[in-house]
Structure formats: C-alpha cells, structure tokens
Amino acid sequence: AVAAGGFAALVVGGLTAWRGSRTSPLRLCGSSGTAQSTSSGGTWTRTALVAVQVGAAVVLLLGTGLYLIRALSEDAASHTFETSRLATAQIVFDGDRFNATQVPDMLQRVVTAVEQLEGIDAGAIADGMFGAMYARANGMLSLTAEDEREPGTLSRRRLLTGLQAAVSPGFLDVLGLKVLSGRNLRPTDLDGAPEVVLISETAARTLWPEMDPLGRRVRLAGDRRWFTVVGTFEDPMRQGQAASSTCSPCVALTSWAQMKGHREWLVVLRAERPGVAVQQLRPAVDAINPDVPVFNATVADRSIFSATNAAIALSGLVGVLGLVSLAIAALGVYGVMSYSVSRRTKEFGIRLALGATPSRIVRAVVDDAVHLVRRALEAVGPAP
C-alpha cells in the first residue's frame, strides 16, 4: 500500500509539474491564472479515470449482492440428507511415512474401528472433495458420457459440472441416501477390478434422458479410464425448494480403492450424539497408528455454519470495498465537475448577463455530470 501510494503521488505530481512547465507564465498572468480551453487529451484522461472508478464500484457492489444472495437465500443449494446426526474429521497420510499401498488398508482399519465405538451407528470414508458439499460448492466434477454412436469416444454434447468424491461402500448408508437403481459400491470394487461409478439422479437424467443409465460409461476429468455406471442414487443437494430438480448439482461417487494418490480423507460418522462421537474419534485413530493426524473434527452442522459464515463475512468485506469504491467514484466525478465549472466561470457569467436563469446553469452542469458518468459506464461495458 505504501509503495502504491508513493508511486501514485509521484505520477500525479510529476504529471502536474510537466503540464505546468508547458504553460507560458505570461499567459497565466493575462488570464488571471485560469486557462479557458480544455484539451481533448485532458478530457479523455479524466473520463478514463472516472470510468475506472465507476466500473470498480459497480463490479464490487454487484459482487456483494451476489454473495449475499448465495449466502442468505433460502433457495440456495441445500442438502437432502439429515446433517444433525453427522460428524466429520480429516485424516492425512504423510507420504514419507505411508506409501500408496498402505493407505487403503489403513482406511479400512479406521472405518472398522470407528464403527465399533459406542453410540456410532455407521461410519464411512470420503476424499476431501466431499467437504465442499458442506459449503454447497459446485464445479468440481467434469463428467462426460461415452458417445453412443462411436464407442470409446467422448460425447461433446453432454458435459456436466458438479461434485465428485471417492468413497467407501457404506457412504450412502451413512448419509441416509437411497440407491434408486442398480447397486451400491461393494468391497470387491478394488484396484484392478472394473472401474465403477455411482451417479446422482440428476446426472443420470441429464446425460441419458428417458433412458436407462446402467451399464453406460463415463469419463472423469484428468482420468483416461472409462467408468461403468452401476447405480444411481438420490440427489444429495438441491438448488432449493422453489427450484426444479434439474437444477440440482450432479454428483459422481467412485470407489475409494480405485482412486490412487489420495492422501487427504474425510471420516464421516452417523451417531445420535455426534459431539460425543467426535471426541471418541481421535483416540480410536491414535490406537491404530499415532502417526495419522486427525484435525478439523466437528459436527456437520458446525461445518455448514462455518461455511455460511465465511460467505457472509466475504460478502461484508466486498460490500465495504464497494462502498469505499463508490465514495471514491463520487469524489472523482465531483472533482472533475468542480474543475470543469471553475474553468467555465466566465462563460456562466456571460450566460447570466444574457438572461439565463441560475436554474438553467445548474441543470447544464448536472447534465454534464450525468453525461460523464454515462460515458464512463459505456467505457466499462455496453450501455443498458
């Protein structure tokens, strides 16, 4: 900030000194220190500066409105599964202490251990991508169907965005989501077995409308393998009660054992008292291997609340910046108009002497200000 302020002061001061050095002192004395003509270059520069100020204010204020709508609107994406009985925690396998072949076995031992804890109904594992579901995120899935006319090639007409997660077989049971068709993930869906995927009902309806999705193949972004659709399940999220189900984010679930290279995982528990389950989780993992860190252990509702608060806080920050930018833009317009009026003092005196009323002079100045702002907005984007 100090560097930017110093640079701006040098640029403005240097430009002012340079322009002053080009003006004849005798001309300034003869005109009582006021030049009566305005160069086109100076007008263009002032208009450009006002355009930047107005444009920044408009963008920030619009961003504030969008953030607030996203964070506070009841029609924003909401979960279809019950979150009050869920608890989550992140575990990380250090690459220096665990190789890729040890991770699946360690994850299975963690799931078995937490399911045996008192008060826990079920447990499952998901990769870190599922954590974005709590924040009602979108855009992490790139799912492309196989072209039915040319097997082995992608269909460019059917590209979806949404959420993707590698999960353990009991994941849907922990969330309480039903399998609508086909089968659930199985313990036999291991590395080396045929790659399988479960897709949400919205994804199935979008990719293959009025057709059976079972047995069809899709490809995930960054993965050259073909995954066969073995089942569909209920949408875990919807855009809101007022929105149609076609607006639900698409979700794809793959087997945790068939997705290599993941080091960060999310333990998901379902319990009558999730707060107590969180307290039991860390000792259970330490008993298996104390080198596996457990962090961000919390109930699901608290994660959702934190994500929503973060969006509200961000909207507040953007709102403050928008108001500051709007105030600076208003000062910019005021400065330009004040400068313009000071240079037209003699013109206004002549107009008043010829019979113009003060209200007409004021209206002319206001019209110039409106025209300046309009030109600034047109420089930012198309005029409405």
N, C-alpha and C positions, 0 to 999 in steps of 0.2 A: 504493500500500500504506500509506504514511504517512497519507494522507487518510482511508482506510477505517478504519485503526486508531484515529485520533483521533476519528472520528465514533462508532465503537463504544464507545470509552471514555466519551464524553460522554453517549451514550444510556444505557448501563448505569449510570454514576454518577448521572445525573440521575434515572433511574427509581428507583434505590435511595434517593436523598435524598427524592424525592417520597413514596415509600411510608413512609419513616421519619417524615416530618413528619406523617403522618396517624395515627400511633400515639401513644396517651397515655403520657407518661413514668411516671405513677403505675402504669399497667397493667403496663408493662415491669418496674418495680421489684417489684411484687407477685407477678409470675410468674417472678422470678429471671432476667429478660431473655429468656424463651422464650415465644413465643405458642403456644397449644395448638391453634389452629384453622387450617385451611388453606382459603383462599378458592378458589372454583371458577375465578375468573379467573386466579389464580396457577398453579393446576394446569394449566389449558388452555395458558397461555403456556409453561410448562416442557415440556409434551408437544409443543407445536408446534416448539420449538427442537430437541428431541431428534429429532423427525420429519425436520426439515431435515438434521440431521447424519447420521442413519442413511441417509436417502434419497440424499444426496450420496455417501456411502461406497459404497452398493450400486451406484449408477449408474457410478461411476468404476471399481470393481473389475470389474463386468461388461464395461465398455468395454475394460479391459485384457485380459481373457480373449478377447474378440472380435478385438482387434488381433493378439494373439499367434497365435491360430488362423489368421487371414488371412495373417500374415507367415511362419509357420513350417510350416504344414500342407503335406504333400506333395500333398494333394488340391486345393490352391488352383489357380486358373486358370493353366495353363501353355501355352507356345507349342508348336504343332505343327510349326513350321518351325525349321530349324537357325539358331541365333544366333551360333555361334562364328566364322562367317566374315563377319559383318556389321559394318559401321562406319556411324556416323551423324554428322551435323553439321547445325547450324541456320544458316540464312541469312535475313537480314531485308532487305527493300527499303523504304528510307525514303520516306515519301510526299512529302517535299519534293524528293527527287532523282529519283524514278521515278513516273511516272503508271501507271494501271491497264493501259493498252495496252502498256506496255513490259515488264511483268512476265512474261507468257508467253514472249516471245522470249528474255528473259534466262535464264529457267529452262531452255529448250531448249538454249541455248548452254552452260549449266553441265553438263547431262546429257551432251551431246556431248563436252565437254572431259574430264570425269572418266572416261568410257568409254574414252578413248584413252590413259589413263595406264597405265603398265607395272604389271602384277600385278593389275589390276582386271578382274574377269570381266564385271560388269554394274553399271549404276547406274540409279537412279530417283529420283523426287521425290514427296514426300507432304506434305500440310499438317501443321501442328503437332498435330492430333488424333491422328495415328498414334503420336506419342511416348507417349501414355497406354497404348498396347498393351504397351510395355515394363514399365510399372508394374502390369500386369494390371488396368487400370482398367475401369470399366463405367459405363453410364448416360449416355453422350454421344450416343447415337443415339435419335431418335424417328422410327420408320418406320411409316407407316400405309398399308395397302393400299387400293386403289380398291374400292368396293362393286360386286360383280359384277351385282347386280340393278338398280342405278341408276348407270350410268357417269357419271363426273365428280364423284361424291360420295365421302366417306370412309367406310370401314367401321369403326365404333366397336369392333367385336369383335376387331380384330386390330391391336394396338399393341405394338410391340417396343421394347426398350431394349438398347443395346449400344455399338458403336463406329462412327464414320463418318469417312471420310477422302477427300479429293480427291487423286488420284494420277495419275502419268504412265502411259502404256500399258505400260511394261516392269516395273511394280511387282511384279506377281505372279511374274514370272520371277526377279527379284532375290531374293525370299523363297523361291522354290522351291515355290510352291503351284500345284496343277494346276487348270485350268478343267474343271469336271465336265460342264457342258452349255452350249450356246450358244457365244459368242465372248468374246474378251478385249477390253479397251479398245483403240481404234485411234487413230492420229494424226489421222484425219479426224473424230474426235469433238470438234469445235471449238465455239467460241461461235457460236451461230446455227444449228448443226445440231440435230437432235432430241436432247433430253436423255436420256442413258442411264445405267444403274446396274448394277453387279455386286453380287450379294448372296451371303452365305455359305450353305452347305448347310443349316445350322440355321435361318437366317432363311427360306429357301425352304420348308423342311419345316413350319415353324410357321405361316407365312402361308397356304400352299396345300398342306395335307397330301394326299398321293397324287394331286397334280395337277401339270401342267407349268407352272412359273413363267414361262417365256419368253414375252415379249410382254405380260405383265401390267404394270400401272402402280402406282407407289407415290409417296408424297409425304413429303419430309423436313421436319423441324420448322424453322419460320422461312422456308420456301421455298414459294411458291404454285405452283411449276411441278410438272408431272407427269413423273416419270422412268420410262422404259420399261426393264424388266428384260431385258437382252440376254445374260446369262450367270450361271452360279453357279460357285463355287469352293470349295475345301476350307476348312474352318474353321481360321483361324489360331490360335485359342485353344480350350482345353477346360478345364472345371472341374476335371479330374483324372482319373487312370486309373480310379478307383473309381466315377466318375460317368458317367451316360449322356450320349450326345452331345447330347441335347435340352437339357442344362444349359450348353452352350457359348454364350458371348456372341455375339449376332448382329452381323454386320459388313456395312456397305454401302460400296462404293467408287464414287465418281463421277469423271468426267474432270476433270483439273486445269484445262483450258481452259474448262470450262463453269461453274466456280465463281468468281465475281468477288469482288474485295475482299480476298483473302487476301494478307497481306504477309509472314507468317512461314511458312517452308517447311523441310522436313527432307530433306536429301540422304541417301539410303540406298545404300550400296555393298556389293557382294559380292566378296570377294577371299580369296586363300589366306592372305595375311598382312594382316589388317585394320588392325593397328597401323601398318604402313608406309603403307597407303592413307590413313589419317587425316593423316599427315604431308605427303602429296602433295596433299591436297585444298585446303588454304588457298592455296598458291602458284597452283594452277590457277584458282581463283576470282579471285584478285588479277589474274591475267593478262587475264581477261575484263573486269573492272571493279573497281578498287580501292575503290570506294565501297560495295561489297556486303560487310558484315561477316560473318565466319564465327566461330561460337563453339559451345561445348559439343561440340567434335569429339572423339569417343571411340568405342571398340569397343562393340558392342551388349551384350556380356556385362557390361561395366562399368556400363552404364546400368541393366541389370536388377539388378545387385548393389547399386547406389546406391539404387534404388527400394526394394528389400527392406530395406536397412539403415535407410532413413528410416522405414519402417513399424515396424521393431523398436525404433528409438530413440523413436518416438512412443508405442509401447506401454509402453516403460520409463518414460517421463515420466508417462503416465497411471497406471501402476502405483504410482509413488511418491506421486502425488497421492491415489490411492485409499487407500494405507496411511496417509498422514497424516490423511485424512478419517476413516478407520476409527478411528485413535487418538483423534481429537477427539471422535468419536461415543461411544467408550468412556468418555472423560473426562466427557462430558456426562451419560451415564447414571449414572456413579459420583457426580458432583456432585449430581444430582437425588436419588438414593437416599441419599446421605450427609445431605443436608438433611432428607429425609423421616425418616430414623432419628433424627436429633438432635431433631426435634420430637415423636417418639413415645417418648422415653426413659422418661417416667413411665408410659406405657401398658405398655411392656415390663416395667418393674419390678413393676407390679400383676399382670401375667400370670405372672411368675415367682413372685410371692408366692402366687398362687392355685394353683400346681402345674405350670405349663407348663415344659417342658424347654428348655434352650438350643437344642437342635437344631430344635425346632419354631419358635422365634423366628427362627432363621437361615433356615429354609425359607420362612417367611412373607415375609421381606424379599426373598429370591431370587424368589419367586413374583411379588411386586410389580414387581421389575425386569423379569422376563420379560413381564409384562403391559404395562409401559410401552413396551418395545421393540415388542411386537406392535401396540399402538395407534399407535406411530409409523409402522410399516410399513403399517398399514391406511390411515393418512393419506396416505402416498405413493402407494399403489396397492391394488388388490384383494388381499385376504388369500389365500394359497395354499390 
